[in-house]
Amino acid sequence: MISVAIDGPAGAGKSTISKRVAKQLGFMYVDTGALYRAVGYYALQNGADPADERQMADCLPRIQVELVYRDGEQRIILNAQDVSEAIRTPEMSTAASQVSALRPVRDFLFNLQQSMAERYDVVMDGRDIGTVVLPNANAKIFLTATPEDRARRRYEEYRSQGRDVPFEEILADMKQRDYNDSNREISPLRQAEDAILLDTTGNELEQSVALVIDTLKERGIG
């Protein structure tokens, strides 16, 4: 099986770019961030504190989360409920950052992520794919962009969904998420030593996808 690990900070376009790259390669796309969002969603829906390790450890036996494909689109199923849209809010982004810092949650999702890479050719994106989840990936890419550029993309995404979230609030959340992800004790966000750094600041989506595809071709993939 061939595995491609794509890491980077929030809003770097990892999910959108990885999804397009996987489709072009004919690989399965694995959105690990959505898995953490689903766990955070369960916590908030059930009155648990997503930042509390004990409370989250108690929740995990009651959580069943799956990635499934319907009509060629990845859907997130939490305890038999499709939560694909519900987890795409600023509140869920914060909850995902909180639960992802907890060892029990990371261990809970670790085996699921690895098992998918063992069964399929995958493009997997997240914060610690190249460093922890798939340290022997065939190719590792670290996607980044300036906080302002990433916040602009997220702002436009929310507007297209009819959500009115001030740009300044998104930018502040983005910077806080960067700090939290980079400074957490467990599996912090960092570039793997053998990962290729790609800065997509100012790029249109198609430019970024082409940049990743060309980079993978140089590594003999695609």
PyMOL commands that set and color helices and strands:
alter all, ss='L'
color gray80, all
select helices_A, chain A and resi 14-25+32-45+53-62+90-99+103-119+129-133+147-160+167-183+205-218
alter helices_A, ss='H'
color red, helices_A
select strands_A, chain A and resi 3-7+28-31+65-70+73-78+81-82+122-126+139-144+196-199
alter strands_A, ss='S'
color yellow, strands_A
deselect
rebuild
show_as cartoon
